[in-house]
Amino acid sequence: MNNRMQGKPSKTTRKKRAEVPMSAAMQAAMFKVANVAANLSRKDEAAQQAARKAIADTIEEWIAFLTENEPEAVDQFYYEVCMMASAGNRRRISKHALMPSGIAEQVEDDLKKQKRRAIKFRPKFHSHRSRFVRQRPNPAPATKSTQT
């Protein structure tokens, strides 16, 4: 007869597994892995920072070139960038030396229109129906067949 399983098998809990001490060799290996990951992260961040600076420098030259050759493209560029920017970044962008006049006002007007449109068409919750109902700007008048 096999006497191996006389009682219930012992189950190790997560706490007991976490309490197992790590050997010195394992600690050294984990330390090396952490250092390699940190070094790679710093190198990647430095490369990304250099790329962002290169793009910024090139865009500056590109805008200067377009200002002389295609001013409407500069207007469109600043408009699109400002539409995507946060309010704080929009304020900073509007102070750029090459930004055409009037673009900041146009962006603010268009953003206000978008906000009004979003408020007008946002779904309303009707508690008596327990669901969201989309509001329409001009609801169609009810006909006799739908009033029954």
C-alpha positions as CSV (number, residue, x, y, z in Angstrom):
1,M,0.0,0.0,0.0
2,N,1.0,3.5,-0.6
3,N,1.2,5.7,2.5
4,R,2.2,9.0,0.8
5,M,-1.2,10.7,1.0
6,Q,-2.3,10.0,4.5
7,G,-3.8,13.5,5.1
8,K,-4.8,16.5,3.1
9,P,-2.2,17.9,0.8
10,S,-0.7,21.1,2.2
11,K,-1.5,24.1,0.0
12,T,1.0,26.9,0.0
13,T,-0.6,30.3,0.2
14,R,0.6,33.4,-1.5
15,K,1.8,34.8,1.7
16,K,4.0,31.7,2.3
17,R,5.4,31.9,-1.2
18,A,6.3,35.5,-0.7
19,E,8.0,34.7,2.5
20,V,10.5,32.4,0.8
21,P,13.8,34.3,1.0
22,M,15.6,35.0,-2.2
23,S,19.1,33.7,-2.6
24,A,22.1,36.1,-2.9
25,A,22.6,34.9,-6.5
26,M,19.0,35.5,-7.4
27,Q,19.1,39.0,-5.8
28,A,22.2,39.9,-7.8
29,A,20.6,38.7,-11.0
30,M,17.5,40.7,-10.3
31,F,19.6,43.8,-9.6
32,K,21.4,43.3,-12.9
33,V,18.2,43.0,-14.8
34,A,16.8,46.1,-13.2
35,N,19.9,48.1,-14.1
36,V,19.9,47.0,-17.7
37,A,16.2,48.0,-18.0
38,A,16.9,51.4,-16.4
39,N,19.8,52.0,-18.7
40,L,17.8,51.1,-21.8
41,S,15.0,53.3,-20.7
42,R,17.3,56.3,-20.2
43,K,18.9,55.7,-23.6
44,D,15.5,55.5,-25.3
45,E,14.3,58.7,-23.6
46,A,17.4,60.5,-24.7
47,A,16.9,59.4,-28.3
48,Q,13.2,60.4,-28.2
49,Q,14.1,63.8,-26.7
50,A,16.7,64.4,-29.5
51,A,14.1,63.4,-32.1
52,R,11.5,65.9,-30.7
53,K,14.1,68.7,-30.8
54,A,15.0,67.8,-34.4
55,I,11.3,67.9,-35.4
56,A,10.8,71.2,-33.6
57,D,13.9,72.8,-35.3
58,T,12.8,71.5,-38.7
59,I,9.2,72.7,-38.3
60,E,10.5,76.2,-37.5
61,E,12.4,76.2,-40.8
62,W,9.5,74.7,-42.7
63,I,7.1,77.4,-41.4
64,A,9.5,80.1,-42.4
65,F,9.7,78.7,-45.9
66,L,5.9,78.3,-46.2
67,T,5.3,81.9,-44.9
68,E,7.1,83.2,-48.0
69,N,5.7,80.6,-50.5
70,E,2.3,79.4,-49.3
71,P,0.8,81.6,-46.6
72,E,-2.5,79.7,-46.7
73,A,-0.7,76.5,-45.8
74,V,0.7,78.2,-42.7
75,D,-2.7,79.4,-41.7
76,Q,-4.1,75.8,-42.0
77,F,-1.1,74.4,-40.1
78,Y,-1.5,76.7,-37.1
79,Y,-5.3,76.3,-37.2
80,E,-5.0,72.5,-37.0
81,V,-2.3,72.5,-34.3
82,C,-4.3,74.9,-32.2
83,M,-7.5,72.9,-32.6
84,M,-5.7,69.9,-31.2
85,A,-3.8,71.7,-28.4
86,S,-4.9,72.1,-24.8
87,A,-6.0,75.6,-23.7
88,G,-2.6,76.3,-22.1
89,N,-0.7,75.1,-25.1
90,R,-3.0,77.1,-27.4
91,R,-2.2,80.2,-25.5
92,R,1.6,79.5,-25.8
93,I,1.3,78.7,-29.5
94,S,-0.6,82.0,-30.1
95,K,2.5,83.8,-28.9
96,H,4.7,82.2,-31.6
97,A,6.4,84.8,-33.8
98,L,5.3,83.2,-37.1
99,M,1.7,82.7,-36.1
100,P,-0.6,84.5,-38.5
101,S,-3.0,87.0,-36.9
102,G,-6.6,86.1,-36.6
103,I,-6.0,82.3,-36.4
104,A,-6.3,82.2,-32.6
105,E,-9.7,84.0,-32.7
106,Q,-10.9,81.7,-35.4
107,V,-9.9,78.7,-33.4
108,E,-11.6,80.0,-30.2
109,D,-14.8,80.6,-32.2
110,D,-14.8,77.2,-33.8
111,L,-14.2,75.5,-30.4
112,K,-17.1,77.4,-28.9
113,K,-19.3,76.2,-31.8
114,Q,-18.2,72.6,-31.3
115,K,-19.0,72.9,-27.6
116,R,-22.5,74.3,-28.2
117,R,-23.2,71.6,-30.8
118,A,-22.0,68.9,-28.3
119,I,-24.2,70.3,-25.6
120,K,-27.2,70.5,-27.9
121,F,-26.9,66.9,-29.1
122,R,-25.8,65.2,-25.9
123,P,-27.9,62.3,-24.7
124,K,-30.4,63.1,-22.0
125,F,-31.3,60.6,-19.3
126,H,-35.1,60.2,-18.8
127,S,-35.6,58.5,-15.4
128,H,-39.2,57.4,-16.3
129,R,-37.9,55.5,-19.2
130,S,-34.6,54.3,-17.6
131,R,-32.6,54.8,-20.7
132,F,-30.8,57.5,-22.6
133,V,-32.7,59.3,-25.4
134,R,-31.0,61.4,-28.0
135,Q,-32.5,64.8,-28.4
136,R,-33.1,66.1,-31.9
137,P,-33.0,69.8,-32.8
138,N,-36.4,69.8,-34.6
139,P,-38.6,66.9,-33.7
140,A,-41.0,65.8,-36.3
141,P,-44.7,66.5,-35.6
142,A,-46.7,63.5,-34.5
143,T,-49.0,62.0,-37.1
144,K,-52.4,60.5,-36.4
145,S,-51.1,56.9,-36.9
146,T,-48.4,57.3,-34.1
147,Q,-50.8,59.0,-31.6
148,T,-52.9,55.9,-31.0
